[in-house]
């Protein structure tokens, strides 16, 4: 089985961390490859960043289809480009926010999300509502660390841990979801520190893909996730195809 993990930003050091976390949970015989697009923002911290990341994501999905990839993970907590990727891909495409929220809801009656910048908390609430997790999600909290500081700030783990403790105290939740793929390697340490399950978003999504593939399931193509009708695109999008 071949799983492609797409880190929508262009920071390859973060992609390497994501790949290590994904490979750590992949079963025998499962090939995992993590990639960053060649175009897009170095981190995704706004709707603008997210919009500019989507063409790069879709390019990687198209490459994956040519390489016979079985399923995909979109490794950004905003789940950018998820619907469009599902239109293009033959196999399942799983966003890390959706996978992690569903896993957290199994582990307790309520969960809290701890993310990076405060400006991204609204997006997390929107996704909780979309995925039917609004009642289970008891709070979304920001630690106010920029995404790239997760790699560069020596106090990053402490800051995220303190935000998790504050979330538990304020929300009375049973589990924590770390709302950034760049936090995936912190989960085990933070869980041991705070005494509750901390969901690794990358691991949750990576393990969801082979479950669906093993069951012979993929995105339904009858309706809105059908392959888009073929057409020509102009300007910077010249050369994009839909495979239709």
JOUR-V243612 format. One record per residue. RES is the residue in one letter. D_CENTER is the distance of its C-alpha to the mean C-alpha in Angstrom with 1 decimal. Layout:
# JOUR-V243612
RES_D_CENTER, RES_D_CENTER
This chain:
# JOUR-V243612
X_19.9, X_17.7, X_13.9, X_12.4, X_9.1, X_8.7, X_8.0, X_9.0, X_11.4, X_14.7, X_15.0, X_15.7, X_16.3, X_12.7, X_11.9, X_14.7, X_13.3, X_10.0, X_12.4, X_14.7, X_12.4, X_11.5, X_15.2, X_16.4, X_15.5, X_16.2, X_19.6, X_22.7, X_22.9, X_19.2, X_18.5, X_15.1, X_14.8, X_12.2, X_13.1, X_13.0, X_14.8, X_18.4, X_18.2, X_16.3, X_15.8, X_15.6, X_13.1, X_11.5, X_13.5, X_15.2, X_15.4, X_17.4, X_14.9, X_12.4, X_15.3, X_16.4, X_13.2, X_13.3, X_16.4, X_15.1, X_12.1, X_14.7, X_17.1, X_14.9, X_14.7, X_18.4, X_19.1, X_17.3, X_19.6, X_22.5, X_21.6, X_21.4, X_17.8, X_17.5, X_13.8, X_10.5, X_6.8, X_4.8, X_3.3, X_3.7, X_4.4, X_6.8, X_5.5, X_8.3, X_10.7, X_9.5, X_13.1, X_14.7, X_12.9, X_14.1, X_17.5, X_17.8, X_16.5, X_19.1, X_16.8, X_13.9, X_10.5, X_7.7, X_4.6, X_2.9, X_5.3, X_7.8, X_8.1, X_8.5, X_10.8, X_12.8, X_13.3, X_14.4, X_16.8, X_18.4, X_19.2, X_21.0, X_22.4, X_20.1, X_17.1, X_16.4, X_13.3, X_14.0, X_12.3, X_13.8, X_16.2, X_18.0, X_17.6, X_13.9, X_14.9, X_16.1, X_12.9, X_11.6, X_14.9, X_14.7, X_11.6, X_13.5, X_16.5, X_15.0, X_13.8, X_17.1, X_16.1, X_18.2, X_20.9, X_18.9, X_17.0, X_19.9, X_18.7, X_16.2, X_17.4, X_17.0, X_18.3, X_19.0, X_17.9, X_16.7, X_13.5, X_15.9, X_18.2, X_16.0, X_17.6, X_20.9, X_22.0, X_23.9, X_23.6, X_19.8, X_19.6, X_22.6, X_21.3, X_18.0, X_20.2, X_22.7, X_20.2, X_19.1, X_22.9, X_23.6, X_20.9, X_22.6, X_26.0, X_25.3, X_23.4, X_25.0, X_21.7, X_21.4, X_17.9, X_15.4, X_11.6, X_10.6, X_8.6, X_7.4, X_6.1, X_9.8, X_11.1, X_10.3, X_13.8, X_15.4, X_14.8, X_17.9, X_20.1, X_19.2, X_19.6, X_23.0, X_23.9, X_23.3, X_24.1, X_21.4, X_18.4, X_15.3, X_12.1, X_10.1, X_6.5, X_6.4, X_9.8, X_9.3, X_7.2, X_9.6, X_12.5, X_12.0, X_12.5, X_15.9, X_17.0, X_16.9, X_18.4, X_21.0, X_22.0, X_22.5, X_20.0, X_18.1, X_17.4, X_20.8, X_22.5, X_25.4, X_24.2, X_21.8, X_19.4, X_22.4, X_22.5, X_23.3, X_27.1, X_28.0, X_29.1, X_29.6, X_27.5, X_29.2, X_29.0, X_25.9, X_24.5, X_27.6, X_26.9, X_23.8, X_24.4, X_23.0, X_24.7, X_26.7
